[in-house]
Amino acid sequence: MRASHGARYVVFDRLDEHTLRFRPGVKWGAPAPDVLPASIADMDFPVAEPILASLRGYLDLGDLGYPNWTDNASPLREAFAQRMNARYDWFPAAEHVREFTDVTHAVRTSLELSTRPGDGVAIHTPAFGPFPAMIRQLGLRMVPIPMLDTPAGWVFDAEDFARRVAREGCRALILVNPHNPTGRVFTRAELLALGEVAERHDLTVISDDLHADLTYAPHRHVPFASIGSALEARTVTLYGASKAYNLAGMRCAVGHVGPVALREKLAALPAGPNVNVLGMRASLAAWTEASDWLDTVVGYLDDNRRLIAGMLAERLPEVRYHLPEATYLAWLDCRALGCGDNPAGYFLERARVELAAGTKYNPGGDGFVRLNFGTATPVLRAILDRMTDSVATPRRLAS
């Protein structure tokens, strides 16, 4: 961790909680004025100037009517294909790409069209909260693939996964890679093991790659569909600019739909809502003009994730933390603190810090919290200071 940031990061370092509290978004707008928020998965950094310039230019044209996209095919389809080839050595067919309002919408649509009530759906756990809820709401059965805490980091047992799929009658796999909330970037070997089971049991794979662009070296994101044509043909690959470029409110995502039957079902659906034209413009500018901004953000986040490791090791060693390989989310094991199943409640009350409760990611989340470190380093230090002080003070009183 740098003792101080250089000029490259000065814009981010100048952010402070007083400035951020004027933001109207839910992250800073919803909590009480004395609470530091670190739960909602938005970053605090200013949006890249090329994105803002693109939006200003479009607004200056004064035309916010129906877009002229032939067959509803936005320019994002080709841009997505080119980006996958340039960054991840995969060249998906642009004609197999579809637009969605967001990744959660795309996951739900893909599940509805590829499963029947009662089918099993495998997913790594702890899991991003809306996905288990969605599985239940659709009358499906969640089949957990437990992430295991080892000295080397978070892993899963591929043989156990194969047994569970065979036993539970799975028809689909939701693959969140990089994984939310642990921050794991699955290796090619791990993906091959998943792929072998998917082939054997004819699973539809719905791969949420939303955090792919926030991967830290030497780790490398491998799109599941890029491993081979057979896996591509059974995989829906979901992607967007919302996390890496802080554009969640623009409501825009894309999905490469590998399964022919699923493409046909999507084409047969009645015409519905398409992506916002401004979301399309923002995403296009992000992918084609804002690579320098992204490189700067990833470098800054890299420092922040290491700051957490250093401060916890020094001041709160009871909290177990594996350095995330991607994302701006820290998955903290607080069970040794004795705060119960929901330490987020403890830190909100005692430290006035809002963290995402691990119970929202069950099974496997009891005693954990998720901390969003996508903020200015001074703000992150204040968050960690409050957390460590809230635990240290009772210790001092007890002694």
Disulfide bonds with the S-S distance in Angstrom:
none
